[in-house]
Amino acid sequence: MYSVTKRMGGTDASEAAVNGNNLLYRIRHLLAWQFGIDAATIEADTGLVDQLYADSMDLLEMTHTLNGEFGIEIEAEQLADMHTVGAVERVVAAMLRTAALPMAKI
């Protein structure tokens, strides 16, 4: 599996989110690899279906790739809210922030 994390020197995904690494950059490059296009053509407002021509299988593969890359669990139901690359970034960022929060003491 392609991994931007490995190419970026092995930085942990949640650490990258906390340290301010460019999450959109990483997502753009993952999507570019998946769809076989130049990452420079992908912007935050790029539509997954309208511009990248993703079908349902592509979107499921995208969530699998993102889950593996960032150590998160995007559910298939969350795809309904992800129409653009920017929306994907917001979902991933929110999940990384949640994962980075210390567990509350019970």
N, C-alpha and C positions, 0 to 999 in steps of 0.2 A: 504494500500500500504506500502511496506517495505520502510524504510527511514534510510539511513546511517546517515543523518543529525541529526535525533532524537537520534540515538544511540551515536552520538558524542557530546551530551550535548546541542543540539539545535542551534549549530552555523549556522548562515545564510550562504548560499552557496556563494554569492558574497563576503562576508566578509572572508570566508574561502580561496577563491582564492587570495584575496589581502594579507591575513595574512600568506600565504604559507602552509596551510594544504595540505596534500598529496592527490591531486586530483586523481591520478592514483589509490591509495589505495581505495578511495571511489567508483570509477567506477568499479574496480575489484570486490568489494564486492557486488555491485548492480547486476553485471552480474552473479556472482556466485549464488546469490539468484535466479535470473531469470532462469538460466539454471540448477539449482540444482546440482552444482559442488563445489568443494573446491576452495576458492579464491586463495589459494597458487599455484594452477595449472594454473592460468591466469597471463600472462606476457604482456608487452607492444606489443610484436610482435605476440601475439596469434591472429590467424585469426578468424574472426566472423563466416564465413561460413565454411572454411576449417577445423578448429579445434573445434569450439563450435557447429558446424552443425546448425547454425541459418538459418531459412528460412525467407521468406519475412514477415510473420506475427510476428516472433520473433523479427525481426529488427524494425518493427513498434512499437511493445510493448516496446522494448528497448528505442526508442526515447520518447515514452510517459513517461516511468519511469524516464529517464534523465531530461525531461522537468519539471516533477513534483518535482523531487529531487532538482534541481538546479535553478528553476524559470527561465528557458530559453525557447526558441522556436526553436528546431531543426526541420526543415522541411523535409518531406519525400524525397525530391530531394537531400538533403545533404547526404543521405545514400550511394549514388554512390561513394562518396569520403572516406567512412569509411569502410575499409577492415580489419583493425586490432584494437585491444583495444587501442593502442597508437594513432591511427588516431582519435578514438572517444575522447580520452583525449584532443588532440589538438583542435578539434572542440569545445568541451565544454569549454576549457580554453579560447579560443578566444572569445566565446560568453560571458563568465563571465567578461573578461577584458573590453569588449565593454559595458556591463551593468554597470560596476563599474565606467566608465568614467563619469565625470560630464557633464551635458547637456550644449551645447554651447548656449551662450546668443544670442538671435536673435535681 
